[in-house]
Amino acid sequence: MLFGKKNQKAVAGEPNSAPSKTAREHAARKRGGDSIVDVTAVPREDASEPVSARVGVPAVLECRGASFAYDGAADGAQVVRDLSLAVRKGEFVAIVGSNGAGKTTTSKLLNGLLKPSAGEVLVDGVPTVQLRTSELARRVGMLFQNPDRQICQNTVADELAFSLRVTGVDPDEAARRVNALVDEFGFDAQAAPYLLSRGERQMLALASVIAAEPEVLILDEPTCGLDYRECMDVMARVKELNKRGTTVVMITHDMEVAFDFARRVIAMADGRVVADGAPETVFRNAAAMEAASLVPPQMIELSLRLAREPENGRAFAHVATAYEMVQVLGAAGFRKRKVS
């Protein structure tokens, strides 16, 4: 039970209802506020219709009954099993799951590094088995979890130019792109990549992928090993790319990052999809979270716990962010308190 008897009435309201309008208005007036915020009506970025649901939006990546087993796996065990999913142009998709769920293998199937042992994987409607590596590289960029496995040149400028050189981009155009990225990211063009910090190397690896201007960007644990500021720097760049039209598929263990940035979440377990939909819908699916051995983002987990208390009615049923939690608590008559 969260609330004492003094506050129960304002919060509980009627069964299966949000805090009453009267309670919200009263709380706002006591705080001196002029407007009333109903958290059930607060728009969130993921509240819009997902791209995957829009008729006519083409799939840029697609798995059709795809399976894969690594050579030498015990009993030929499949890491990915009969996987079917489609990622449409302009989406920002997070693939989540515990270790061994098949996330990274799925990402390598989607970018053509691996070929399915059964079923098929398509890029822009063409099976990856029919596409040359150079064609795949131009369409799908990949950011590895560890930038040190991606960086291979002696200067920042050479690293940025590497993918352009191997894909045959005109030298003048390549130089223009490199100079633009150096300016945009604030790099020292002649710096040695391995003398950069972990976060700077991750940003360099991201920029080197962006240089090729791929239609799709696949990120394998892009925030792994980064501090909060470095994480936000990387994700802000990725978010901006998505806004410009780049399709993003992100593999992550960080549910907070998935909820904050992705507009669609695919949860995997044992090489299969166990949930696929809007982030809040997936993270509130208790059966899917248990199957994938995942814990939802902190605010959603807290709201689920509070919603189970009968005294709280439905007050917390729609809370997913710290802002919304503050609004509900404010509507219930709680004030800022000093905690010693």
C-alpha positions as CSV (number, residue, x, y, z in Angstrom):
1,M,0.0,0.0,0.0
2,L,1.5,3.4,-1.0
3,F,-0.9,5.9,0.5
4,G,-2.1,6.5,4.0
5,K,-5.8,6.8,4.8
6,K,-5.5,10.6,4.5
7,N,-4.8,10.4,0.8
8,Q,-6.6,7.2,-0.2
9,K,-9.9,8.9,-1.2
10,A,-8.3,11.3,-3.6
11,V,-6.2,8.6,-5.3
12,A,-8.5,5.6,-5.4
13,G,-11.6,7.3,-6.8
14,E,-14.0,4.9,-8.4
15,P,-12.9,1.3,-9.3
16,N,-11.1,1.1,-12.6
17,S,-10.9,4.8,-13.0
18,A,-8.2,7.4,-13.1
19,P,-8.1,10.1,-10.4
20,S,-11.3,12.2,-10.6
21,K,-11.3,15.5,-12.4
22,T,-12.4,17.2,-9.1
23,A,-9.4,15.7,-7.3
24,R,-7.0,16.9,-10.0
25,E,-8.5,20.4,-10.1
26,H,-8.4,20.7,-6.3
27,A,-4.7,19.6,-6.2
28,A,-3.8,22.0,-9.0
29,R,-5.5,24.9,-7.3
30,K,-3.7,24.2,-4.0
31,R,-0.4,24.2,-5.9
32,G,-1.3,27.5,-7.5
33,G,-1.4,26.0,-11.0
34,D,-3.7,27.4,-13.7
35,S,-4.0,24.3,-15.8
36,I,-5.0,20.7,-15.2
37,V,-3.0,17.9,-16.7
38,D,-4.7,14.6,-17.2
39,V,-2.0,12.0,-17.5
40,T,-4.2,9.7,-19.5
41,A,-4.2,12.4,-22.2
42,V,-0.5,13.4,-22.1
43,P,0.9,12.7,-25.5
44,R,4.0,10.6,-25.7
45,E,6.1,10.1,-28.8
46,D,5.2,6.4,-29.0
47,A,1.5,7.2,-28.8
48,S,1.3,7.9,-32.5
49,E,0.5,5.1,-35.0
50,P,3.5,2.9,-35.4
51,V,5.1,2.9,-38.9
52,S,4.6,-0.9,-39.1
53,A,0.9,-0.4,-38.9
54,R,0.6,2.1,-41.8
55,V,-0.7,0.7,-45.0
56,G,1.6,1.2,-48.0
57,V,4.8,1.7,-46.1
58,P,7.3,-0.7,-47.7
59,A,9.4,-3.2,-45.7
60,V,13.1,-2.5,-46.0
61,L,14.1,-5.6,-43.9
62,E,12.1,-8.8,-43.7
63,C,12.5,-12.3,-42.2
64,R,10.2,-15.0,-43.6
65,G,10.5,-18.1,-41.5
66,A,14.2,-17.6,-41.1
67,S,16.3,-20.0,-39.0
68,F,20.0,-20.2,-38.3
69,A,22.4,-22.5,-36.5
70,Y,26.1,-21.9,-36.1
71,D,28.5,-24.6,-37.3
72,G,29.5,-26.9,-34.5
73,A,26.5,-26.0,-32.3
74,A,25.5,-28.9,-30.1
75,D,22.9,-31.1,-31.8
76,G,22.6,-28.4,-34.5
77,A,20.7,-26.2,-32.1
78,Q,19.2,-23.2,-33.8
79,V,19.9,-19.8,-32.4
80,V,17.1,-18.2,-34.5
81,R,14.0,-20.3,-35.1
82,D,11.3,-19.8,-37.7
83,L,11.6,-16.0,-37.4
84,S,9.1,-13.8,-39.2
85,L,9.1,-10.0,-38.9
86,A,9.2,-6.9,-41.1
87,V,10.9,-3.6,-40.5
88,R,9.4,-0.8,-42.5
89,K,11.0,2.4,-43.9
90,G,11.4,5.1,-41.3
91,E,10.9,2.9,-38.2
92,F,13.0,3.0,-35.0
93,V,12.8,-0.6,-33.7
94,A,14.5,-2.0,-30.6
95,I,15.1,-5.7,-30.3
96,V,15.4,-6.8,-26.7
97,G,15.9,-10.0,-24.8
98,S,18.3,-11.7,-22.4
99,N,21.7,-13.2,-23.3
100,G,21.3,-16.0,-25.8
101,A,17.9,-14.9,-27.0
102,G,19.1,-14.6,-30.6
103,K,19.2,-10.8,-30.9
104,T,22.7,-10.3,-32.3
105,T,22.3,-13.3,-34.7
106,T,19.1,-11.7,-35.9
107,S,20.9,-8.4,-36.6
108,K,23.6,-10.2,-38.6
109,L,20.9,-12.0,-40.6
110,L,19.2,-8.7,-41.3
111,N,22.4,-7.1,-42.6
112,G,23.5,-10.1,-44.6
113,L,26.6,-11.0,-42.5
114,L,24.9,-14.4,-41.9
115,K,22.7,-16.3,-44.3
116,P,19.7,-18.2,-43.0
117,S,19.9,-22.0,-43.0
118,A,16.1,-22.1,-43.6
119,G,13.6,-19.5,-44.7
120,E,14.8,-16.2,-46.2
121,V,15.8,-12.7,-45.2
122,L,15.1,-9.9,-47.6
123,V,16.6,-6.4,-48.0
124,D,14.4,-4.1,-50.0
125,G,12.5,-7.1,-51.2
126,V,15.6,-9.0,-52.4
127,P,16.8,-12.1,-50.6
128,T,20.2,-11.5,-49.0
129,V,21.6,-14.7,-50.7
130,Q,21.2,-12.9,-54.0
131,L,23.0,-9.7,-53.0
132,R,26.7,-9.0,-53.1
133,T,28.4,-7.8,-49.9
134,S,29.1,-4.4,-51.5
135,E,25.3,-4.0,-52.3
136,L,24.4,-4.9,-48.7
137,A,26.9,-2.5,-47.3
138,R,25.5,0.4,-49.3
139,R,22.0,-0.4,-48.1
140,V,22.5,-1.5,-44.5
141,G,25.0,0.0,-42.1
142,M,26.1,-1.9,-38.9
143,L,27.5,-0.5,-35.7
144,F,29.2,-3.2,-33.7
145,Q,28.9,-3.4,-29.9
146,N,32.7,-2.9,-29.5
147,P,34.1,-0.1,-31.7
148,D,37.6,-1.5,-31.4
149,R,36.4,-4.4,-33.7
150,Q,35.2,-1.9,-36.2
151,I,38.0,0.8,-36.3
152,C,40.9,-0.2,-38.6
153,Q,42.6,3.1,-39.7
154,N,45.3,5.2,-38.1
155,T,43.6,8.6,-38.2
156,V,40.0,9.8,-37.7
157,A,39.8,11.1,-41.3
158,D,41.0,7.8,-42.8
159,E,38.5,5.9,-40.6
160,L,35.7,8.0,-41.9
161,A,36.8,7.6,-45.5
162,F,37.4,3.9,-45.3
163,S,33.9,2.7,-46.1
164,L,33.6,5.3,-48.9
165,R,36.7,4.1,-50.5
166,V,35.8,0.4,-50.4
167,T,32.4,1.0,-51.8
168,G,33.7,3.1,-54.7
169,V,32.4,6.6,-53.8
170,D,33.9,9.3,-55.9
171,P,37.0,10.8,-54.1
172,D,35.7,14.4,-54.2
173,E,32.4,13.3,-52.8
174,A,34.1,11.2,-50.1
175,A,36.2,14.2,-49.1
176,R,33.1,16.3,-48.8
177,R,31.4,13.8,-46.6
178,V,34.4,13.3,-44.4
179,N,34.9,17.1,-43.9
180,A,31.2,17.4,-43.1
181,L,31.3,14.7,-40.5
182,V,34.5,16.1,-38.9
183,D,32.7,19.4,-38.5
184,E,29.4,17.9,-37.3
185,F,30.9,15.6,-34.7
186,G,33.7,18.0,-33.7
187,F,36.5,15.5,-34.4
188,D,40.2,16.2,-34.8
189,A,40.7,14.7,-38.3
190,Q,44.3,13.7,-37.6
191,A,43.8,12.2,-34.2
192,A,44.7,8.5,-33.6
193,P,41.4,6.6,-33.0
194,Y,42.9,4.3,-30.3
195,L,43.9,7.3,-28.2
196,L,40.3,8.4,-28.0
197,S,38.0,7.6,-25.1
198,R,35.6,4.7,-25.3
199,G,32.7,7.0,-25.9
200,E,34.6,9.0,-28.6
201,R,35.6,5.7,-30.3
202,Q,31.9,4.7,-30.3
203,M,31.0,8.0,-31.8
204,L,33.7,7.6,-34.5
205,A,32.5,4.2,-35.4
206,L,28.9,5.6,-35.7
207,A,30.1,8.4,-37.9
208,S,32.1,6.0,-40.1
209,V,28.8,4.1,-40.7
210,I,26.9,7.3,-41.3
211,A,29.4,8.3,-43.9
212,A,28.2,5.7,-46.3
213,E,24.6,7.1,-46.0
214,P,22.9,3.7,-45.6
215,E,19.1,3.4,-45.8
216,V,19.1,1.2,-42.7
217,L,21.2,1.5,-39.6
218,I,21.6,-1.6,-37.3
219,L,23.1,-0.9,-33.9
220,D,24.3,-3.8,-31.7
221,E,24.3,-2.6,-28.1
222,P,25.3,1.0,-29.1
223,T,25.4,2.3,-25.4
224,C,27.3,-0.6,-23.9
225,G,30.2,0.6,-21.8
226,L,29.3,4.3,-22.0
227,D,28.5,6.6,-19.2
228,Y,25.2,8.5,-19.1
229,R,26.4,11.5,-21.0
230,E,28.2,9.5,-23.7
231,C,25.0,7.3,-24.0
232,M,22.8,10.3,-24.5
233,D,25.3,11.8,-27.1
234,V,25.2,8.6,-29.2
235,M,21.4,8.2,-28.9
236,A,20.8,11.8,-29.8
237,R,22.7,11.3,-33.0
238,V,20.8,8.2,-33.8
239,K,17.4,9.8,-33.1
240,E,18.3,12.7,-35.4
241,L,19.2,10.2,-38.2
242,N,15.9,8.5,-37.7
243,K,14.1,11.9,-38.0
244,R,15.8,12.4,-41.3
245,G,14.4,9.2,-42.6
246,T,17.0,6.5,-41.7
247,T,15.5,3.3,-40.6
248,V,17.0,2.2,-37.3
249,V,17.1,-1.3,-35.7
250,M,18.7,-1.3,-32.3
251,I,19.8,-4.4,-30.3
252,T,19.9,-3.5,-26.6
253,H,19.8,-4.8,-23.0
254,D,18.9,-1.3,-21.7
255,M,15.1,-1.2,-21.4
256,E,15.3,2.5,-20.4
257,V,17.0,3.4,-23.7
258,A,14.6,1.2,-25.7
259,F,11.6,2.9,-24.1
260,D,13.0,6.4,-24.5
261,F,14.1,6.2,-28.1
262,A,12.4,3.3,-30.0
263,R,8.9,3.6,-31.4
264,R,8.5,-0.2,-31.6
265,V,9.9,-3.0,-29.4
266,I,10.4,-6.6,-30.4
267,A,11.1,-9.0,-27.5
268,M,12.9,-12.2,-28.2
269,A,13.4,-15.5,-26.2
270,D,15.0,-18.7,-27.4
271,G,15.4,-17.4,-31.0
272,R,11.7,-16.5,-31.3
273,V,9.6,-13.3,-31.1
274,V,7.5,-13.3,-27.9
275,A,6.1,-9.7,-28.2
276,D,6.1,-7.0,-30.9
277,G,4.4,-3.6,-30.6
278,A,4.6,-0.2,-29.1
279,P,7.1,0.1,-26.3
280,E,4.7,0.7,-23.5
281,T,2.4,-2.2,-24.7
282,V,5.3,-4.6,-24.8
283,F,6.8,-3.6,-21.4
284,R,3.4,-3.9,-19.7
285,N,2.9,-7.4,-21.1
286,A,3.9,-9.4,-18.0
287,A,3.8,-12.8,-19.8
288,A,6.2,-11.5,-22.5
289,M,8.6,-9.9,-19.9
290,E,8.7,-13.2,-18.0
291,A,9.2,-15.3,-21.2
292,A,12.1,-12.9,-22.3
293,S,13.5,-12.8,-18.7
294,L,13.3,-9.0,-18.8
295,V,12.4,-6.3,-16.3
296,P,10.5,-3.3,-17.7
297,P,11.7,0.3,-17.4
298,Q,11.6,1.5,-13.8
299,M,8.6,3.8,-14.0
300,I,6.5,1.2,-15.8
301,E,7.5,-1.5,-13.2
302,L,6.7,0.9,-10.4
303,S,3.3,1.8,-11.9
304,L,2.5,-1.9,-12.4
305,R,3.2,-2.5,-8.7
306,L,1.2,0.5,-7.5
307,A,-1.7,-0.4,-9.8
308,R,-1.9,-3.8,-8.1
309,E,-2.8,-2.2,-4.8
310,P,-6.6,-1.9,-4.6
311,E,-6.4,1.3,-2.6
312,N,-4.9,3.0,-5.6
313,G,-7.6,2.1,-8.0
314,R,-6.5,2.9,-11.6
315,A,-4.5,6.0,-10.7
316,F,-1.2,4.5,-11.9
317,A,-2.5,2.4,-14.8
318,H,-1.2,4.7,-17.5
319,V,2.0,6.0,-15.8
320,A,5.1,5.4,-17.9
321,T,7.4,8.3,-17.2
322,A,8.7,10.3,-14.2
323,Y,6.7,13.3,-15.4
324,E,3.5,11.3,-15.4
325,M,4.3,9.9,-11.9
326,V,4.7,13.4,-10.6
327,Q,1.4,14.5,-12.1
328,V,-0.5,11.6,-10.5
329,L,1.1,12.2,-7.1
330,G,0.4,15.9,-7.4
331,A,-3.3,15.2,-8.3
332,A,-3.4,13.0,-5.2
333,G,-2.5,15.9,-3.0
334,F,1.2,15.0,-2.4
335,R,3.6,17.9,-1.9
336,K,7.3,18.2,-2.3
337,R,8.8,16.8,0.9
338,K,12.3,17.0,2.3
339,V,13.7,13.6,2.9
340,S,16.5,13.3,5.5
